[in-house]
Amino acid sequence: ARTVRAVERTGRERSLAYDKLVLATGSQLVRPDLPGAQHIFDIDTLPSAAALDHHLRRLPRHAASPGRYTAVVVGAGFTGVEIATGLGERLRAIADSQGTGEEVRV
C-alpha cells in the first residue's frame, strides 16, 4: 500500500504515504569497560562530537611526541570510515598550522 503508520509527538497516530522508504535504525554506542576508557571519544551525539573537537584543538598545547597527532578509529561502518577520513584531514590541518612537521596517523 506504500504507507507507513507513525505516531506523532502528541501521541496521535497517522498514516503516511511514500514513494520510497529508507529505514535508518541508527546504532547504539557501546563503551568498553577497560582501563583508559575515559580517554575514548565518540561522535554519537552533538555534545560528544564537540568534546572531540575541543580535544583536537588543544593538541598543540601538549608536548611534542610521536603519537600526539595519532588517532585510532574503532568501527568499520560508514561512520567509522567517514570519521577516519575526516580525522586525517583535521589532524593534518592542526599539525600543519603549528609548523612542527609531526607525523599524522589514523
Summary of the structure (lengths in Angstrom):
residues: 106
radius of gyration: 20.0
end to end distance: 47.0
largest distance: 62.4
contacts: 186
relative contact order: 0.11
helix: 38%
strand: 11%
